Amino acid sequence: MCSHQPACPTADSTDHHAAIIVSSHPEQGWHLLCNGTIVFDDTGELLPDGRVVSPRRAAGTLVVAA
């Protein structure tokens, strides 16, 4: 997918978050990276092959349901 030089890391790379944002929707809480990964504000991810990466929460973080 990437036409940048140097090429962005693939979605399978450990540094895949270093890919360039090609579409940003902060009002909806997500960004599309050049490698096809969708990253969400809560740190969750949707990979191009359909796999879901659950949000990572820092130890001691309190989540309160509204």
GIHUJO-V296329 format. One record per helix or strand of 3 or more residues. SS is the DSSP state (H for helix, E for strand). FROM is the first residue (numbers start at 1). LEN is the number of residues. If there is no record, write none. Layout:
BEGIN
ss = [SS:SS]
from = [FROM:FROM]
len = [LEN:LEN]
END
This chain:
BEGIN
ss = [H:E:E:E]
from = [16:21:30:38]
len = [3:5:4:3]
END
